[in-house]
C-alpha cells in the first residue's frame, strides 16, 4: 500500500522512539504512584494530536503527483537545452 522507503523510514523512527522510551521506562517506574500514569497520558495525548495533523492519503497522493510533474518538467527543460 505504501512505498518501501516510507515504510522503512516509519519503522526506523518507531524503533528509535521505542528504544529511547525503554531507556527512560525504568526511571519512570521508580517515581511515586501518580507520576508514571501522568507521563503515559501526556505521551498518548501528544501522539493523538500529532496523528490529527498527518496528511490524508489523498493529500499525499496529490503532493506526490505534483512533485513528479515538477521533476518531469525540469528534466524536459534540461533536455531541450542540450539539443
C-alpha positions in Angstrom: 0.0 0.0 0.0 2.8 2.4 0.9 6.1 2.8 -0.9 9.0 0.8 0.6 11.1 3.8 1.5 8.2 5.3 3.6 7.6 2.0 5.4 11.3 1.6 6.1 11.5 5.2 7.4 8.5 4.7 9.6 9.8 1.5 11.1 13.2 3.1 11.8 11.6 6.1 13.5 9.4 3.9 15.6 12.3 1.7 16.6 14.3 4.8 17.7 11.5 6.2 19.8 10.8 2.8 21.4 14.5 2.5 22.4 14.5 5.9 23.9 11.3 5.2 25.9 12.8 1.9 27.0 15.8 3.7 28.5 13.5 6.1 30.5 10.9 3.4 31.5 13.0 2.2 34.5 13.3 5.8 35.7 9.6 6.4 35.4 8.8 3.2 37.2 10.6 4.3 40.2 8.6 7.5 40.6 5.7 7.9 43.0 2.4 6.4 42.1 0.5 9.0 40.0 3.6 10.3 38.1 4.0 7.3 35.7 0.3 7.4 34.8 0.5 11.1 34.1 3.6 10.6 32.0 1.9 8.0 29.8 -1.3 10.0 29.5 0.8 13.0 28.3 2.6 10.9 25.7 -0.7 9.4 24.5 -2.2 12.9 24.2 0.9 14.2 22.2 0.7 11.2 19.9 -3.1 11.7 19.3 -2.6 15.4 18.5 0.2 14.6 16.1 -1.9 12.0 14.4 -4.6 14.6 13.7 -2.2 16.6 11.7 -0.9 13.8 9.4 -1.9 14.3 5.8 -4.6 12.2 4.4 -3.8 9.6 1.7 -5.5 11.7 -0.9 -3.5 14.8 0.0 -0.3 12.8 0.0 -1.0 11.3 -3.5 -1.7 14.8 -4.8 1.5 16.1 -3.4 3.5 13.2 -4.8 1.8 13.7 -8.2 2.7 17.4 -8.2 6.3 16.6 -7.2 6.6 14.1 -10.1 5.2 16.6 -12.5 7.7 19.2 -11.3 10.5 16.7 -11.7 9.3 15.7 -15.2 9.1 19.4 -16.2 12.7 20.2 -15.1 14.1 17.1 -16.9 12.3 18.1 -20.1 13.6 21.7 -19.9 17.2 20.3 -19.3 16.8 18.0 -22.4 15.8 21.0 -24.6 18.9 23.0 -23.6 21.2 20.1 -24.6 19.7 20.0 -28.2 
